[in-house]
Amino acid sequence: MTAEVTEFLTAGLRPHECRSCGTCVLVKKNSLTHTSIQWTTDASRSCPVFAAHVAAGRHPALLDTCEHLADSITDAVRDGSLAVADRSRDGSAAEVVRGG
């Protein structure tokens, strides 16, 4: 992987602790509708929602995300602890929007 690709994939990721279970992930909000989540642990062991999914015999890759984590990220945007970088058409950062 080139340095440019690595920078593109990892730039802006910030640690976020789920307010429901405490699992820590890396998050980047590119816009209000686009969220990148990078798990730093095995989700099926650290997240109760993923663990229940696996315990029921389903593969964790088939679960889009944990609704509690998604709500936690939304709350962090709303309270201003997680910034959203809206992108212009050319991909440059247009502005930083705080939740509100």
N, C-alpha and C positions, 0 to 999 in steps of 0.2 A: 504494500500500500504506500502510495506517495505521501509526502508531507502535506501536500495540498488537500488530498482526500482525507487524511487524518484530521487536519484542521477543520475541514468542512463538516465532518461527522461529529467532532467532539467540542468545537468552539461553542461557548455559551451554556454548556451543561452545568447545572448547579445542583448541589446536594439538596434533597428534599426528604424529610421524614414524614411518612404517612401519619396523619393525626388519629387514625383509627387503631393501627397495630404497631406503629413505630418502625416499620421497614424503611430503610433508607435507599433511595434510588437517585439517579442523576436525571434532571429534567431541563428541557429547553422549551420555552414557549415561543414559537416563531410567529404566531398570530393568535388571536383569541380562539380560533378553531383548530389550529395545528399544534400538537404537543408531541415532543420527542421524549421518550422515556428509555433510559438505559438501566437495566437491573444490574446491581453490583453483587447480588447474592442469588442463590437458587430460589426463584420465586415460589416454587412448590414447597419449599421448606420455611421460608421467611414470611410469607403472606398467607393468612388463614383462608382467604378466598381461593387462592390458587391451590392450597393444600386440600381443601374440601373438594375441589374440582378433580384433583388427582385421586383422592380417596374414593371418589365415585367411579373411578375407572376411566376417566377422560384424560386425554393428553393435554398438558398445560399450554402447548402452542395453539390449541384451538380456542383458548379463552383470550379475547381481545385485550382486556385489561381488567383490573380490579376496580369496581365501581366506588369503593371506599377511597382508594388512592386517587382516582379521577376527581372525586368530590374534594379531597384534601388539597389537590393542586388548584382546583377552582377557587377554594377558600383562600389559598395563599396569594393568588392573583388578585382576588377581591380586597384582601387586607394590605396589599402592596409589598408583601415579603418576597414575591416572585414577579419579576418584570416580564412584560411581553414585548418582543421586538417585532413590530410590524415591518414587513418588507415591501419595498416599492417594486415595480415591474422588473427592474433590472437586477433585483436581488440585494441591493444595498439596504442597510438599515435606515428606514425612513424616520422612525420615532420610537420612543419607548413609552408604552401605555401602561399606566397603573390601573389595577382593578378598582372598580368604584361603583 
